């Protein structure tokens, strides 16, 4: 998901998922559902059910509104109860992308990404593509680390892995970055660099604020899109 607990694996398996494909014979069976907790409360990516984040910006030269809603729904993946997210992107006022994401958190506080069901729509609201959809444990897809429990500058992780379809990576660049958006301003944001080998030459920057989550993202190479947090409501 290049737009915008869990599993306690062995150190070797964690490194393999974060930095590259698992070796021959390794599989999602290495995930132990007993080590997940029910709620995602990592301070850099808290997902409290009933919360809706609204982001405004631009994409493909059009005004963009992204509505990211933490639902009260759950989905079991590999025996893990995940939190269900509904993410809708509107371009020029029309729904252009509709995605359901699945996250979970481990006892250490690390947030894992276990998949997404996504679709892009045409001007009439008809589905054009479901490319990028994946689910951990299906067709070789594997969960990735979305947010470490204790981020450190320089660490690199893979958010997702479904070969040829979903291969996002990121690197933590700073824990004291300055960012100012309509919802919040701070000089202590976590900044990441995000990329995927499926889109060579495209690099994104993302900023996360403790107690809030993602507040700003923008293409810094190979694109012009950007989104900033304008509101957060809790229902």
Secondary structure, DSSP 8 states (H G I E B T S, - for coil): ----------HHHHHHHHHS---TT--GGG--GGGEESSB--TTS-B-TTEEEEEEEEETTEEEEEEEEEEEEEEEETTEEEEEEEEEEEETTEEEEEEEEEEEEETTS-EEEEEEEEEEE-TTS-EEE-TT-EETTSTT-EEEEEE-TT--TT-EEE-EEBTTTB-EEEEEEEEEEEEE-SS-EEEEEEEEEEEEGGGTT-EEEEEEETTTEEEEEEEEES---EEEEEEEEE-
